[in-house]
């Protein structure tokens, strides 16, 4: 009989509950996202959202999967990285269920889970991964028992940059999809800071310059077009360098910003130039959701890992490259 895992994701503004089997079948993937009426994400408001809606989202997942609580074999939760209050609320729910049901608890690195759900969907074995979201921007590849960060943002993540810019324009959260739509109507390219520093990138200068263009009366579609072309070009450059260095033949795009079609188009071109296979995770698996936590929980549990309740404190600054990837050894 295959194992069945319940995965709880709650690192930031989204809470998700996913149920996945050890055969890689997603039985349920329910989630809900906090959308603040103004400003950005406040950690305590997001935490309150998780505690208010988490139980019903978990119940909906079991209803969708058409199983009951006693049918699951283990519980996985996002231990980090993320916002402390959100992580603690999610971990508390996971611990409570694990104790109540008497089943193993597995702690999952949120970033690693994004990679592995992409590998599951694509069938990839060893890709260079471009992981882009509201809180993370990294180019990652597996080497020496860990997922190594070959390049990353030195200041703000690309998703955060787009959301902050969108708020400046008066757009609702999340602004990324609206900026993508506006960019399609852009006709004039305006030069913005292109900050690639070795294998790392910086977006703060671009954000400041884009705000200045807006204050000068430049049309929003042209600013959005210029921002996308510049920021995505920076990502493509460091991804291409990572492929050339590692000589890997797979390129994976994952994370919430992976839904962007223009970024997909640019990275697809990178993979073609290097004769590498390319895959973008499907929209339902791109954002923060429980299925990726459940699947990674299964991978870790099958490799012999679980965590004691007493040791399951959250790790808000847990980096992608700080976890031993036991299942790939």
N, C-alpha and C positions, 0 to 999 in steps of 0.2 A: 504494500500500500504506500502511495506517495505521502510525504509529509505535507502538512498544511500549516502555513504561518500567517499570523495576523501582524501587519506592520503598521506602526503609528508614526506619522510624520508631523512635526510641529516646531520647526526651527525658527519660523518668522511669522508672516502674516497668514499663512495657510495651515489648516489642519486637515490631515488626510488619514483614512483608514483603508488599507489594502489587504486583500486575502489572496495568497498565491500558493501554488503547489510546488513541490520539489521537481516536478516535470516542466516547470516554467509556464504553467497555465494561470492567467490572471482571472480569478473567480469574481473579484469585486475590487473597485477602486473609487471610493467615494471621498469627496473633499469639499471644503468650503473656504472661501478667502475673505478676510477682513478688508473692506474698502473704506478707508477713512474719508469723511466728507471734506476735510481739508488737511493740508500738511502731509507729512510722511507717516511711517509706521511707528507708533509709540509701543515699546515693548510690553508695558503693563496692559494696555488696551488689547493688544494681540493675545496676551496670555489669558485675559478675561474671555475673549472670543473663544479660545480653545476650550476653556473649562465650561463655558455655556453650551457650546455646540458639539464638543467632542463626543459625549456619550450617544447623542442621537446619530452622529455620523458613523460611529462604530456599529450601532444597531442596524443602520441602513446597509452597511457593508455585509453583515451577516444575512440580512434579508435578500440582498442581491445575489449573494453566493448560494443561497438556499441551504445553509447549514446552521448548526447551533454552536454555542460556545464550546461545548464538550468535544466538538469535532476537530478543534485546532490542536496542534502538537507543540507549538512554541509561539512566543511573542517577541517581536523585534521593535525597537524604538530608535528614533534619531537622537543620538547622544550629543551631537555637535557636528560642525560648528553652527552657531546661531545665537539668537537672543536669549539670554539667561532665563528670564521669567517664562518664556514660551517653552524652552527646553525642559524646565523643571515641571511645568504643568503636564506636558506630554509624558515625561518619564514617570510621574506619579500615577497616571492612568495605566501605563504599561506594567508597573510594579504591582499595582493593586490587582489587575487581572491575572498576572502570573502567579501571585500568591493564592488568590481565590481558586484558580483552576489547577494549581499544583503542577505547572508546566515550566519549562526552561525559559529564561529571559536572555535576549541577545542584544547587545549594544552596537549600533550601526553608525558609521561615519557617513553623514549626509552626502558629501561630495563623491565618495567612493560609490555610493548607491546610485547616483546619477550615471556614473560610468557603466556599472554592471547591468543596469536595466537597459541601457543602450546596446551593450554587447548581447544581451539576451534577445532583444528584438531584431538586431541586425544579423546575428550569427557570427559577429566578428570575434576573433580570438585575441588579437594583440594590437589594438589601434593606437594612433596618436589621437587624443581626445581634446576637442575645444569645448570647454565647459563654461557657459556664459549664463549668468542669472542676475537677479537683483543684488545679491550679496557677494558673488564670486565671479572672477574672470581669470581663467587659468588654461594653459596648454599643458597637457599631462600625458605621460607615457609610462608604461610599466618597465621597470628595470631593477634588478637586484632585490627582489622580494617586496618591493613597494611601488606604488604609483608615484612617480617622480614629477615634480613641477618643473617643467622646462622653461616656462615663462608665465608671468602673471601681472596684474595691475599693481602699480606701486601706490595708488591712492584709492580711488573709488571704482567699484565694479561698473561694467557697462550698463547693466540694467538700472542701477541706481542713478547713473549719469542721465539716462534717458528719462527716468521718472522725475528727477529734479528739474531738468530742462522743460519737461511737459508741464509741471506745476507753474513754472515761470511763464509759460504761454497761457495758463489758465485751463489746461487739460485735466480731466479726472484721472484718478489712479485705476489701473496701471496705464501709463502714458505710452509705453513702447508700441503697442498696436496702432495707436492714433498717429504717432510720429511716422510709422511705416507707411500708413495711408497718405499722410500729407506729403511725404517724400516722393511718392509716385507722381505728384503734380508739380514737383520742383523742376525748374528749367535752367536756372543759373547756379553754377558751382562757385562758392566762396571759399577761399583758402582759410583753413583752420590749423591750429598747431597739431603737427603730426609727430607725436612723442613716442618714439621707439628707442629704448635705451638698452642695447644689447638684446636680450631675449625678453625684456620686460616692457610694459607700456604704461602710459599715464594719461588719464582723461580729464583731470581737473582744469588744465589750461584750455582744452577744447571747450569745456562747459562754460568757462568764463568768457571766451571769445564768442561763443554762440549767443550768450545773453547780451553781449555788446552789440552784435548784429541786430538783434531784436529791438534794442533801444534806439538803433539808428533807422528803424523803419523798414528793414529788409523783410520781405514776405516770409511768413512761416514755412510754406512749402519749400522755398529755396534753402532756408536754414536747415530744415529736416533732411533734405536731400544731401546737403554738404556734410552734415554731422554723420549720417549713415555711411556715406562713401569713405569719409576719413577714418572713422572709428573702426569700421569693418576691414578697411585696407590694412590698418595696423595689426588687427588680429590675424589676417591672412598672412602677413609677413612673418610673424613669429611662428605660426603654424607650419608654414612652408619650410622654415629653417629647422623646425623639430623633425619634420618628415625627412629632410635631407640628411640630418645628423643621425637619426635612428635607423633610417632605411626601412621603416615599417611600411606596409602596403595597405593599410586601412586608416581612414580618417573618419572619426565619429564626432558629430555635433550634438551636444546635449545641454540641458538646462532650459530655464524658462525663455530666454532670448532665442533659443533654437527655433522658435516658431516663426522667426522673421525670414521671409522669403528671399530678401535681397542678400542677407548674410549667407543663406543656404546656397544661393547662386554663386557667390564669390568663392566660398570654400569648395564647392563642387568643381570649380575651375582649377583650384589648387590641386585637388586630387587627380584630375585629368592630366595635368602637366607632369605629375610624378607617377602616373600609371597605378594609382592606388584606388581601391574601392572606397566609396563614400556613402555614409548613411546619416540622415537626420532623424532623431527620435520623433515618433508621432506626437501630435499635440497633447494627447491624453497622458503621455509619459514624459513630456518635456518639463512641466512645472514641478513644484514640490507636491508629491503625492505618496500615499502609503504603499503602493505596489512595489516601488523601488526599495523601500525599507524592508518589506516582507521578503523579497527575492534575495537581497543581500543577507538578511538574517538566515535564510536557508543555506546560502553558500558558506557562511561562517559556522553555522551549527554543524553542518556535514563535515567541516574540516576539524571539528573537535572543540569549537569555542562556544562558551556561554558565560554569563556573568552573574555573580552573586548579587542579591538585592543590596547587601551592605556596601558593595563596591560600585554601585551603579550611579554615582554622582555624575552630573552632566559636565560636558567639556565645551564651553562656548567658543574656545579658540582652537579647537582640535583641527589641525591641518590635514590636508589630503595625504601628504607624504609622511605622516607620523604613525600610520597604522601598518602593521605587518600583514601582508595579503597572504594568509595561510593557505587559502584554497587554490592559489595559483602555483604553489610549490610542488 
